[in-house]
Amino acid sequence: MSVVETAPSGASPADAVASLAVEDLHVAFGGNRVLIGVDLNFTPGFNGLIGPNGAGKTTVFNVISGYVRSTQGGVRLHGEDLLHMSRTQRVKSGIGRTFQAPRLILDATVMENTLLGRHHLFRWGHFAELLLLPQQRREETEARQICMEMLDRFGLAEAAHEEAGALSLGSQKLVEVARALVANPTVVLLDEPAAGLGADDVTVLLRGLREIQAERNLCVIIIEHDLQLVTSLCPKISVLHFGEIISEGSPEHVTSDPAVIEAYLGHGFEAEGGGEIHEVEGPLSEHHHIDHVEEEGTLEEVWIDDDGTEQEEPS
């Protein structure tokens, strides 16, 4: 089985009712306008969100999941406004996500980290646990079974009782994907899930995501610099550049769009009929690849606690 397979055929994503709608979204950090009137409709299935570094992709995820407050616009999940909700309420409403750098408790086990994804679903609290109530024990046993099955899908069952900090970065990212999925989301935001993974781990990741998406009809939104992965997985791709959507559509449309080629590579490049990119004004330098862009620079973002307190944090 190859690491990257062809995207499934079927009805156009535009024919489906949007699961998640981003409407006229604006975000500014001081005088820095990061998002400018962004409109996006994400439907059940795989959706790609791509663009050069600093384009504002992660900021879109941060607004949807409640880590950044927008200055204007709306975010609706199945028609319900999310922007007035806390991060915990958004998780309960069906938003799950991962981060570019895994946010795990490194001295806790893989199982304990994964169980955190089920926390909002528990009906019985710590008091019931102290009293050893049978209802609470049954609930925890069921949760552990669900988590173990999810870890097994991503090749992590044998590491379930190891400390998360002992795992490789790639395996930690898979743990975070598993934690997001056991929360029973309807929309999953995956921020560069394949970055740092070897070919075998990418195969495991994609196989697990395909299976779970098909079983649950999830809306999966992926930020990824590897265009080969995105174009093979996502029937619809949106391209963000300098805070604005510059192209949207099928993989074939997006990868042959001159605006997208220029955003990634600059002037002097064009796409041939087969989608191959070539230079028309001189030799292509080695560091210019449309399927990968190295991280550069920093951006100040405003992260919001559930109590509404704003904190500046570089990302």
FENZI-V980110 format. One record per residue. N is the residue number from 0. RES is the residue in one letter. SS is DSSP state (a for helix, b for strand, c for the rest). Layout:
# FENZI-V980110
n:N res:RES ss:SS
n:N res:RES ss:SS
This chain:
# FENZI-V980110
n:0 res:M ss:c
n:1 res:S ss:c
n:2 res:V ss:c
n:3 res:V ss:c
n:4 res:E ss:c
n:5 res:T ss:c
n:6 res:A ss:c
n:7 res:P ss:c
n:8 res:S ss:c
n:9 res:G ss:c
n:10 res:A ss:c
n:11 res:S ss:c
n:12 res:P ss:a
n:13 res:A ss:a
n:14 res:D ss:a
n:15 res:A ss:c
n:16 res:V ss:c
n:17 res:A ss:c
n:18 res:S ss:c
n:19 res:L ss:b
n:20 res:A ss:b
n:21 res:V ss:b
n:22 res:E ss:b
n:23 res:D ss:b
n:24 res:L ss:b
n:25 res:H ss:b
n:26 res:V ss:b
n:27 res:A ss:b
n:28 res:F ss:b
n:29 res:G ss:c
n:30 res:G ss:c
n:31 res:N ss:b
n:32 res:R ss:b
n:33 res:V ss:b
n:34 res:L ss:b
n:35 res:I ss:b
n:36 res:G ss:b
n:37 res:V ss:b
n:38 res:D ss:b
n:39 res:L ss:b
n:40 res:N ss:b
n:41 res:F ss:b
n:42 res:T ss:c
n:43 res:P ss:c
n:44 res:G ss:b
n:45 res:F ss:b
n:46 res:N ss:b
n:47 res:G ss:b
n:48 res:L ss:b
n:49 res:I ss:b
n:50 res:G ss:c
n:51 res:P ss:c
n:52 res:N ss:c
n:53 res:G ss:c
n:54 res:A ss:c
n:55 res:G ss:c
n:56 res:K ss:a
n:57 res:T ss:a
n:58 res:T ss:a
n:59 res:V ss:a
n:60 res:F ss:a
n:61 res:N ss:a
n:62 res:V ss:a
n:63 res:I ss:a
n:64 res:S ss:a
n:65 res:G ss:c
n:66 res:Y ss:c
n:67 res:V ss:c
n:68 res:R ss:c
n:69 res:S ss:c
n:70 res:T ss:c
n:71 res:Q ss:b
n:72 res:G ss:b
n:73 res:G ss:b
n:74 res:V ss:b
n:75 res:R ss:b
n:76 res:L ss:b
n:77 res:H ss:c
n:78 res:G ss:c
n:79 res:E ss:b
n:80 res:D ss:b
n:81 res:L ss:c
n:82 res:L ss:c
n:83 res:H ss:c
n:84 res:M ss:c
n:85 res:S ss:c
n:86 res:R ss:a
n:87 res:T ss:a
n:88 res:Q ss:a
n:89 res:R ss:a
n:90 res:V ss:a
n:91 res:K ss:a
n:92 res:S ss:a
n:93 res:G ss:c
n:94 res:I ss:b
n:95 res:G ss:b
n:96 res:R ss:b
n:97 res:T ss:c
n:98 res:F ss:c
n:99 res:Q ss:c
n:100 res:A ss:c
n:101 res:P ss:c
n:102 res:R ss:c
n:103 res:L ss:c
n:104 res:I ss:c
n:105 res:L ss:c
n:106 res:D ss:c
n:107 res:A ss:c
n:108 res:T ss:b
n:109 res:V ss:a
n:110 res:M ss:a
n:111 res:E ss:a
n:112 res:N ss:a
n:113 res:T ss:a
n:114 res:L ss:a
n:115 res:L ss:a
n:116 res:G ss:a
n:117 res:R ss:a
n:118 res:H ss:a
n:119 res:H ss:a
n:120 res:L ss:a
n:121 res:F ss:c
n:122 res:R ss:c
n:123 res:W ss:c
n:124 res:G ss:c
n:125 res:H ss:a
n:126 res:F ss:a
n:127 res:A ss:a
n:128 res:E ss:a
n:129 res:L ss:a
n:130 res:L ss:c
n:131 res:L ss:c
n:132 res:L ss:c
n:133 res:P ss:a
n:134 res:Q ss:a
n:135 res:Q ss:a
n:136 res:R ss:a
n:137 res:R ss:a
n:138 res:E ss:a
n:139 res:E ss:a
n:140 res:T ss:a
n:141 res:E ss:a
n:142 res:A ss:a
n:143 res:R ss:a
n:144 res:Q ss:a
n:145 res:I ss:a
n:146 res:C ss:a
n:147 res:M ss:a
n:148 res:E ss:a
n:149 res:M ss:a
n:150 res:L ss:a
n:151 res:D ss:a
n:152 res:R ss:a
n:153 res:F ss:c
n:154 res:G ss:c
n:155 res:L ss:c
n:156 res:A ss:a
n:157 res:E ss:a
n:158 res:A ss:a
n:159 res:A ss:c
n:160 res:H ss:c
n:161 res:E ss:c
n:162 res:E ss:b
n:163 res:A ss:a
n:164 res:G ss:a
n:165 res:A ss:a
n:166 res:L ss:c
n:167 res:S ss:c
n:168 res:L ss:a
n:169 res:G ss:a
n:170 res:S ss:a
n:171 res:Q ss:a
n:172 res:K ss:a
n:173 res:L ss:a
n:174 res:V ss:a
n:175 res:E ss:a
n:176 res:V ss:a
n:177 res:A ss:a
n:178 res:R ss:a
n:179 res:A ss:a
n:180 res:L ss:a
n:181 res:V ss:c
n:182 res:A ss:c
n:183 res:N ss:c
n:184 res:P ss:c
n:185 res:T ss:c
n:186 res:V ss:b
n:187 res:V ss:b
n:188 res:L ss:b
n:189 res:L ss:b
n:190 res:D ss:b
n:191 res:E ss:c
n:192 res:P ss:c
n:193 res:A ss:c
n:194 res:A ss:c
n:195 res:G ss:c
n:196 res:L ss:c
n:197 res:G ss:c
n:198 res:A ss:a
n:199 res:D ss:a
n:200 res:D ss:a
n:201 res:V ss:a
n:202 res:T ss:a
n:203 res:V ss:a
n:204 res:L ss:a
n:205 res:L ss:a
n:206 res:R ss:a
n:207 res:G ss:a
n:208 res:L ss:a
n:209 res:R ss:a
n:210 res:E ss:a
n:211 res:I ss:a
n:212 res:Q ss:a
n:213 res:A ss:a
n:214 res:E ss:a
n:215 res:R ss:a
n:216 res:N ss:c
n:217 res:L ss:c
n:218 res:C ss:b
n:219 res:V ss:b
n:220 res:I ss:b
n:221 res:I ss:b
n:222 res:I ss:b
n:223 res:E ss:c
n:224 res:H ss:c
n:225 res:D ss:c
n:226 res:L ss:a
n:227 res:Q ss:a
n:228 res:L ss:a
n:229 res:V ss:a
n:230 res:T ss:a
n:231 res:S ss:a
n:232 res:L ss:a
n:233 res:C ss:c
n:234 res:P ss:c
n:235 res:K ss:b
n:236 res:I ss:b
n:237 res:S ss:b
n:238 res:V ss:b
n:239 res:L ss:b
n:240 res:H ss:b
n:241 res:F ss:c
n:242 res:G ss:c
n:243 res:E ss:b
n:244 res:I ss:b
n:245 res:I ss:b
n:246 res:S ss:b
n:247 res:E ss:b
n:248 res:G ss:b
n:249 res:S ss:c
n:250 res:P ss:a
n:251 res:E ss:a
n:252 res:H ss:a
n:253 res:V ss:a
n:254 res:T ss:a
n:255 res:S ss:c
n:256 res:D ss:c
n:257 res:P ss:a
n:258 res:A ss:a
n:259 res:V ss:a
n:260 res:I ss:a
n:261 res:E ss:a
n:262 res:A ss:a
n:263 res:Y ss:a
n:264 res:L ss:a
n:265 res:G ss:c
n:266 res:H ss:c
n:267 res:G ss:c
n:268 res:F ss:b
n:269 res:E ss:b
n:270 res:A ss:b
n:271 res:E ss:c
n:272 res:G ss:c
n:273 res:G ss:c
n:274 res:G ss:c
n:275 res:E ss:c
n:276 res:I ss:b
n:277 res:H ss:b
n:278 res:E ss:b
n:279 res:V ss:c
n:280 res:E ss:c
n:281 res:G ss:c
n:282 res:P ss:c
n:283 res:L ss:c
n:284 res:S ss:c
n:285 res:E ss:c
n:286 res:H ss:c
n:287 res:H ss:c
n:288 res:H ss:b
n:289 res:I ss:c
n:290 res:D ss:c
n:291 res:H ss:b
n:292 res:V ss:c
n:293 res:E ss:c
n:294 res:E ss:c
n:295 res:E ss:c
n:296 res:G ss:c
n:297 res:T ss:c
n:298 res:L ss:c
n:299 res:E ss:b
n:300 res:E ss:b
n:301 res:V ss:b
n:302 res:W ss:b
n:303 res:I ss:b
n:304 res:D ss:c
n:305 res:D ss:c
n:306 res:D ss:c
n:307 res:G ss:c
n:308 res:T ss:c
n:309 res:E ss:b
n:310 res:Q ss:b
n:311 res:E ss:b
n:312 res:E ss:b
n:313 res:P ss:b
n:314 res:S ss:c
